[in-house]
Amino acid sequence: MRSSNPVFSRRGFSRDTGYAGFNAPPQAGGPTANPYAGTNPYAQGGNPYAQGTDNPYAQGQQPVTQAPPQYTPQTRPMTMDDVVARTGMTLGTVVAGATVGWLFLTENLGFAIGAGLVAMVLGLVQSFKRKPSPALILSYAALEGLFLGALSGFINDLPKMNGAPMQAVLGTMAVFVAMLVAYKTRIVRVTARFTRFVMIAAMGFVLLSLVNLMFMVFGGGEGLGFRSGGLGILFGVVGVVLGALFLALDFKQVEDGIAYGAPREESWLAAFGLTLTLVWIYMEMLRLISILRGD
């Protein structure tokens, strides 16, 4: 199946219902012991990672009665360590690019905006690729970092905005930790209804943002007022909340990918998705802080 995040569509691991819990292995026993059984798209017959004709990663037909195949280094399943390592590498590249952008591009926003547009294109290309490309993902991270660093440095130099980017970083980290705790303690449960709600809300949010941008470009001023005042604050809060909800979807995808034996290379998609969501939250947090400080 394919999932989405606030910026780009991407292939996910699962959207099934069930209780949260990181790195939970499939339960042995009957259908009632497995929270992903029944409608689970990764159960036998629907699991793209199962050994069968529909599995692009299978090493050939295997009779059901045979023992599970021995994984080679090229086909071993994804683990939590893989996801953490790839996510750390991707976010580290974003931070490195942001450092360069902050130090050298705050007075050349045109170049930074160009880097951001190229990063968007690379992200879209990766979103439509069948398999993850580490080079493409890291290139996206580097260019996105340049854009974020230059923009953050520019905002930091504005009157009353000193320290705003650091506050946005701390706010993003707080949202990530809060959602991770809420997911692991089952306060937030990702169901099919939850996923539909988040996707519809995100599409509405993006549509309103595009309409606001059109009013700004062709009508001048601040468009529909989503960048200042009470309406701007409300819009910023909604953006942060949507980003937090997408984190829950990302956690669910990682959990299901590990539980149902997604190949190791899929950890790059998990890292890519988490990076996109964290960038979204940071941008919305920075905008919200800027509005609050500006008022």
C-alpha positions as CSV (number, residue, x, y, z in Angstrom):
1,M,0.0,0.0,0.0
2,R,1.0,3.6,-0.2
3,S,0.7,6.1,2.6
4,S,1.3,9.8,2.7
5,N,2.8,12.5,4.9
6,P,2.1,16.2,5.0
7,V,4.3,17.0,2.1
8,F,4.8,14.0,-0.2
9,S,3.1,10.8,-0.9
10,R,5.1,7.7,-0.1
11,R,4.8,4.0,0.2
12,G,4.2,2.8,3.7
13,F,4.2,-0.5,5.4
14,S,0.7,-0.7,6.8
15,R,-2.4,1.2,7.7
16,D,-4.0,-1.5,9.6
17,T,-5.7,-1.2,13.0
18,G,-4.4,-2.6,16.2
19,Y,-2.6,-1.6,19.4
20,A,0.5,0.4,19.3
21,G,3.8,-0.8,20.5
22,F,7.2,-0.3,19.0
23,N,9.1,-3.3,17.6
24,A,6.3,-5.8,18.4
25,P,6.8,-9.1,16.7
26,P,3.9,-11.1,15.1
27,Q,2.1,-13.1,17.8
28,A,2.1,-16.8,17.6
29,G,-1.1,-18.8,17.7
30,G,-4.4,-18.2,16.1
31,P,-5.9,-15.1,14.6
32,T,-7.0,-13.7,17.9
33,A,-3.4,-13.6,19.1
34,N,-2.3,-11.3,16.3
35,P,-3.7,-7.8,16.4
36,Y,-2.9,-7.4,12.7
37,A,-4.7,-10.5,11.5
38,G,-7.9,-10.5,9.6
39,T,-7.8,-7.2,7.6
40,N,-4.0,-7.0,7.8
41,P,-2.7,-6.2,4.3
42,Y,0.6,-8.0,5.2
43,A,-1.1,-11.3,6.2
44,Q,-0.4,-14.2,3.9
45,G,-2.0,-13.5,0.6
46,G,-1.8,-9.7,1.1
47,N,1.6,-9.2,2.6
48,P,4.0,-7.8,0.0
49,Y,6.9,-9.3,2.0
50,A,5.4,-12.8,2.2
51,Q,7.1,-15.6,0.2
52,G,4.8,-15.7,-2.8
53,T,4.3,-14.6,-6.3
54,D,3.2,-11.1,-5.2
55,N,6.4,-10.5,-3.2
56,P,9.0,-8.6,-5.2
57,Y,11.6,-9.5,-2.7
58,A,10.9,-13.2,-2.5
59,Q,13.6,-15.6,-3.7
60,G,11.3,-17.9,-5.6
61,Q,8.3,-20.0,-4.9
62,Q,8.4,-21.8,-1.5
63,P,6.0,-24.6,-0.5
64,V,4.0,-23.7,2.6
65,T,5.4,-26.7,4.4
66,Q,9.0,-25.7,4.0
67,A,11.0,-23.9,6.7
68,P,11.3,-20.1,6.3
69,P,14.2,-19.2,4.0
70,Q,17.5,-18.2,5.5
71,Y,18.1,-14.5,4.9
72,T,21.2,-13.4,3.2
73,P,22.8,-10.0,3.9
74,Q,20.9,-8.7,0.9
75,T,17.5,-9.9,2.0
76,R,17.5,-9.9,5.8
77,P,14.5,-8.1,7.3
78,M,14.5,-4.6,8.6
79,T,15.2,-4.0,12.3
80,M,14.7,-1.1,14.6
81,D,18.4,-0.5,14.6
82,D,18.3,-0.1,10.8
83,V,15.5,2.5,11.1
84,V,17.3,4.4,13.8
85,A,20.7,4.4,11.9
86,R,19.1,5.5,8.6
87,T,17.0,8.2,10.3
88,G,20.0,9.5,12.2
89,M,22.0,9.6,9.0
90,T,19.3,11.5,7.1
91,L,18.6,14.0,9.9
92,G,22.3,14.5,10.4
93,T,22.6,15.4,6.7
94,V,19.7,17.9,7.2
95,V,21.5,19.4,10.2
96,A,24.8,19.6,8.2
97,G,23.1,21.4,5.3
98,A,21.3,23.7,7.7
99,T,24.6,24.7,9.3
100,V,26.0,25.6,5.9
101,G,22.8,27.5,4.9
102,W,22.8,29.4,8.2
103,L,26.4,30.5,7.9
104,F,26.6,31.3,4.2
105,L,23.2,31.7,2.7
106,T,21.2,34.0,5.0
107,E,21.9,36.9,2.7
108,N,21.2,34.9,-0.5
109,L,17.8,33.5,0.0
110,G,17.3,33.1,-3.8
111,F,19.8,30.3,-3.8
112,A,18.3,28.8,-0.7
113,I,14.8,28.9,-2.2
114,G,16.2,27.2,-5.3
115,A,17.7,24.5,-3.1
116,G,14.4,24.0,-1.4
117,L,12.6,23.6,-4.8
118,V,15.1,21.1,-6.0
119,A,14.7,19.2,-2.7
120,M,11.0,19.1,-3.3
121,V,11.5,17.6,-6.7
122,L,13.9,15.0,-5.4
123,G,11.4,14.1,-2.7
124,L,8.6,13.7,-5.2
125,V,10.9,11.5,-7.4
126,Q,11.7,9.3,-4.4
127,S,8.0,9.1,-3.5
128,F,7.1,7.6,-6.8
129,K,10.1,5.2,-7.0
130,R,9.3,1.6,-6.2
131,K,12.5,1.1,-4.2
132,P,14.3,3.6,-1.9
133,S,17.4,5.3,-3.3
134,P,19.8,6.3,-0.4
135,A,21.6,8.8,-2.7
136,L,18.4,10.5,-3.6
137,I,17.2,10.6,0.0
138,L,20.5,12.0,1.3
139,S,20.6,14.6,-1.6
140,Y,17.1,15.7,-0.6
141,A,18.2,16.0,3.0
142,A,21.2,18.1,2.2
143,L,19.3,20.5,0.0
144,E,16.4,20.7,2.4
145,G,18.9,21.5,5.1
146,L,20.4,24.3,3.1
147,F,16.9,25.9,2.7
148,L,15.9,25.5,6.3
149,G,19.3,26.8,7.6
150,A,19.2,29.9,5.4
151,L,15.5,30.6,6.2
152,S,16.1,30.1,9.9
153,G,19.1,32.4,9.9
154,F,17.2,35.1,8.0
155,I,14.3,34.9,10.5
156,N,16.7,34.9,13.5
157,D,18.2,38.2,12.3
158,L,14.8,39.9,12.1
159,P,13.7,42.3,15.0
160,K,12.2,40.4,18.0
161,M,13.0,37.0,16.3
162,N,16.4,36.2,17.9
163,G,16.3,32.7,19.2
164,A,13.1,31.7,17.4
165,P,14.7,28.9,15.3
166,M,16.1,27.3,18.4
167,Q,12.7,27.5,20.0
168,A,11.2,25.8,16.9
169,V,13.8,23.0,17.1
170,L,13.0,22.4,20.8
171,G,9.3,22.5,20.0
172,T,9.8,19.9,17.3
173,M,11.7,17.6,19.6
174,A,9.0,18.0,22.2
175,V,6.3,17.0,19.7
176,F,8.3,14.0,18.6
177,V,8.9,12.7,22.1
178,A,5.3,13.4,23.2
179,M,3.9,11.5,20.2
180,L,6.3,8.6,20.6
181,V,5.2,8.2,24.3
182,A,1.6,8.5,23.3
183,Y,2.0,5.9,20.7
184,K,3.9,3.4,22.8
185,T,1.4,3.8,25.7
186,R,-1.5,3.2,23.4
187,I,-3.0,6.7,24.0
188,V,-2.9,7.1,20.2
189,R,-4.0,4.1,18.2
190,V,-3.6,4.2,14.4
191,T,-6.7,2.7,12.9
192,A,-8.2,2.9,9.4
193,R,-10.5,5.7,10.6
194,F,-7.6,7.6,12.2
195,T,-5.7,7.4,8.9
196,R,-8.6,8.6,6.8
197,F,-9.2,11.5,9.2
198,V,-5.5,12.6,9.1
199,M,-5.4,12.3,5.3
200,I,-8.5,14.4,4.7
201,A,-7.4,17.0,7.2
202,A,-4.0,17.2,5.6
203,M,-5.5,17.6,2.1
204,G,-7.7,20.4,3.4
205,F,-4.8,22.1,5.1
206,V,-2.6,22.0,2.0
207,L,-5.5,23.2,-0.1
208,L,-6.1,26.2,2.2
209,S,-2.4,27.0,2.1
210,L,-2.3,27.0,-1.7
211,V,-5.4,29.2,-1.8
212,N,-3.7,31.6,0.6
213,L,-0.6,31.6,-1.5
214,M,-2.6,32.5,-4.6
215,F,-4.2,35.4,-2.8
216,M,-0.8,36.6,-1.7
217,V,0.7,36.4,-5.1
218,F,-2.2,37.9,-7.1
219,G,-3.9,40.0,-4.5
220,G,-1.0,41.3,-2.5
221,G,-0.9,41.7,1.3
222,E,-1.2,38.6,3.5
223,G,-3.7,36.7,1.6
224,L,-6.4,35.2,3.7
225,G,-4.7,36.2,6.9
226,F,-3.1,32.8,7.7
227,R,0.3,34.4,8.5
228,S,-0.7,36.8,11.3
229,G,-3.1,37.5,14.1
230,G,-5.4,35.0,15.7
231,L,-6.2,33.2,12.5
232,G,-2.5,32.7,11.8
233,I,-2.0,31.3,15.3
234,L,-4.9,28.9,14.8
235,F,-3.6,27.8,11.4
236,G,-0.1,27.3,12.9
237,V,-1.4,25.2,15.7
238,V,-3.4,23.0,13.3
239,G,-0.3,22.5,11.2
240,V,1.7,21.3,14.2
241,V,-1.1,19.0,15.3
242,L,-1.3,17.5,11.8
243,G,2.4,16.9,11.8
244,A,2.2,15.2,15.2
245,L,-0.6,12.9,13.8
246,F,1.6,12.0,10.8
247,L,4.3,11.0,13.2
248,A,1.9,8.4,14.6
249,L,1.4,7.1,11.0
250,D,5.1,6.9,10.6
251,F,5.5,5.0,13.8
252,K,2.8,2.6,12.7
253,Q,4.6,2.0,9.3
254,V,7.9,1.3,11.0
255,E,6.2,-1.1,13.5
256,D,4.4,-3.1,10.8
257,G,7.5,-3.2,8.5
258,I,9.5,-4.7,11.3
259,A,6.7,-7.1,12.4
260,Y,6.1,-8.5,8.9
261,G,9.6,-8.8,7.7
262,A,10.1,-5.8,5.3
263,P,13.5,-6.0,3.7
264,R,16.3,-4.0,5.2
265,E,16.3,-1.4,2.4
266,E,12.8,-0.3,3.5
267,S,14.4,1.4,6.5
268,W,15.5,4.2,4.1
269,L,11.8,4.8,3.3
270,A,11.1,5.0,7.1
271,A,13.9,7.5,7.5
272,F,12.7,9.5,4.6
273,G,9.1,9.6,5.9
274,L,10.2,10.6,9.4
275,T,12.5,13.3,8.0
276,L,9.7,14.8,5.9
277,T,7.3,14.9,8.9
278,L,9.9,16.5,11.2
279,V,10.6,19.1,8.6
280,W,6.9,19.8,8.3
281,I,6.6,20.2,12.1
282,Y,9.6,22.5,12.3
283,M,8.4,24.8,9.6
284,E,4.9,25.1,11.2
285,M,6.5,25.6,14.6
286,L,8.8,28.3,13.3
287,R,5.9,30.1,11.6
288,L,3.8,29.8,14.8
289,I,6.6,31.2,17.0
290,S,7.2,34.0,14.5
291,I,3.5,35.1,14.6
292,L,3.5,35.0,18.4
293,R,6.6,37.1,18.7
294,G,5.6,39.4,15.9
295,D,2.3,40.2,17.7
